[in-house]
Amino acid sequence: MSVTTAAPRPRQHAAPHARGNTLTGTGTLIRFILRRDRVRLPIWIGAIVLSVVGSLPTFPETYPTAADRQARADLLDNPATIALTGPAYGKDDYTYGAMTANELLSFLAIAVALMSILLMIRHTRTEEETGRTELLRAGVLGRHAGTTAAIIVVGGANIVIGLLLAVLMPAALDELSASGSLLFGAATAAVGLVFTGVAALTAQITEHARAASGMAAAVLGLAFVLRAIGDVGAEALSWLSPIGWAQRTKVYVDDRWWPLLIAAAVTVGLIAVAFALTSRRDVGAGLVQPKPGPARAGARLSSPLGLAIRLQRGNLIGWTVGLFVFGLGYGGLASSIEEFVNDNSSIADMLEQGTGQTIIQAFMALIIQLMALLAAAYAVIAVTRLRTEETAGRAEPVLATAVGKVRFAVSHVAIALGGSLLLVVVGGLGLGISAALTLEDASVLGQFFGAAMAHTVAIWFVAAVAVALVGLAPRALPAAWVVVTYGVVVGMLGGFFQFPDWVTNLSPFDAAATLPGGELGTTALVIMGVLAVALVVFGLLGFRRRDLTTT
């Protein structure tokens, strides 16, 4: 008997993904993200860049002489203004460049930070929460591919914004130097990159996208507060804020690049920690595990409205506290507003032009309109939760019971309408109480509170637009943000852009924009109220008739 021994097979080398390459599929994911955000990304980039570039040509028109610019610079000496906009560099010779840096960079930094947070969480934690990441990882997708692709796309968006600003700002205003504009764009991009890293990190901590976004937004709020306190008196605190690093470049004044090295180092550190944490947790899980709930639901969860309140209570509480503090803070400025414009007749004329308001009333009208826009943003977010429950597959089990589709939708619509009303109430009370104490005049409480309440119809109109889109064209729901964005551009930046009346009148927030002290657009409010009711009815009917979708 003979035994035949099989020859050993030659050792085969594993494919790169079989060896566990953690970046496998990154390029494909980048193309996929760009495909998904082919509309969202251009809107973000265009809105941010145009808000700056479009305002620059108005500077020479509003402040044509050195004396006008110097009067504007004198307004920056007040601690409240410094806390709002940042340190006033170059006040001794207030050029258009110094004006651009002092008055636009802080708000621009907040805008790119919000963009970075929302986009980063959308393409990391949201993908895990919906289960899509696990499905892709079942194939050849590497562990770090999703995070890497999101960082490249979001970081790239920030770099594109920086480059566009560097190129377009000198073209929009000849007085801005090319080197200063390049630094301005780099400082803006640096803030966005830091918060890209922040969002990449918070996405590892919790299982839920909303919580991850909330934590990153809290870091942004802390950065703003540290910068504000530091600029007013404790400068060391400003060096703890990414916004402070951008402003410490003293762009168009001294043009210092080295503070951006801090932003670069922090960004690299945040991303490195995020990658390390990704390797130490399961897909879909967060580092912080949620506490198990009770075995049985309470009576408050026995109805769709109770469930909606439970789902949205954290968001509503946060917004309520924020708007109340916002109102208190700005109401405290009431006594010093006239000081701001005492020596600047052009500013006083601009505030009072065509409204018959006092300087204080005109300023507070602007703040109240901003509060209304924030309340409208909350309303859109609350309505969006209805769509989220649908796409995540959580609405279907509820609707499989005796709960009807209209009743289920109405519960979230009620939260949007009632919650936004609550925000207006607490914001108006905070502003009115603080202003009344500061001015020692109890009558302003009623004036400011009433002016805030007058914006309720406009806020509900925005919510109604979102409801109609959910019911009739759910994929177009992000278009509801166009109404809010339009209100921000027209209401907050109208003084810079000098829009014609018909452009301003198209904003739903224009009807009560001149309160307190001005006239209320009653006809416009009635029309908006009727349209809002019709949009809600059409949206609910559309939701009842269409099939549920999970994409």
Secondary structure, DSSP 8 states (H G I E B T S, - for coil): ---------------TTTTT-TTTTHHHHHHHHHHHTTTHHHHHHHHHHHHHHTTTTHHHHHS-SHHHHHHHHHGGGSHHHHHHH---TT-TT--HHHHHHHHHHHHHHHHHHHHHHHHHHHTTHHHHHTTHHHHHHTTT--TTHHHHHHHHHHHHHHHHHHHHHHHHHHHH-TTS-HHHHHHHHHHHHHHHHHHHHHHHHHHHH-S-HHHHHHHHHHHHHHHHHHHHHHHHT-HHHHTTSHHHHHHTT-TTTT---THHHHHHHHHHHHHHHHHHHHTTS-TT--SS------SS--GGGSSHHHHHHHHHHHHHHHHHHHHHHHHHHHHTTGGGHHHHHTT-HHHHHHHHTTT---HHHHHHHHHHHHHHHHHHHHHHHHHHHHHHHHHTT-HHHHHTTT--HHHHHHHHHHHHHHHHHHHHHHHHHHHHHHHHHHHT-THHHHHHHHHHHTTHHHHHHHHHHHHHHHHH-GGGGGGHHHHHHHHHHHHHHHHHHT--HHHHHTSGGGTTTTTTTS---HHHHHHHHHHHHHHHHHHHHHHHHS-----
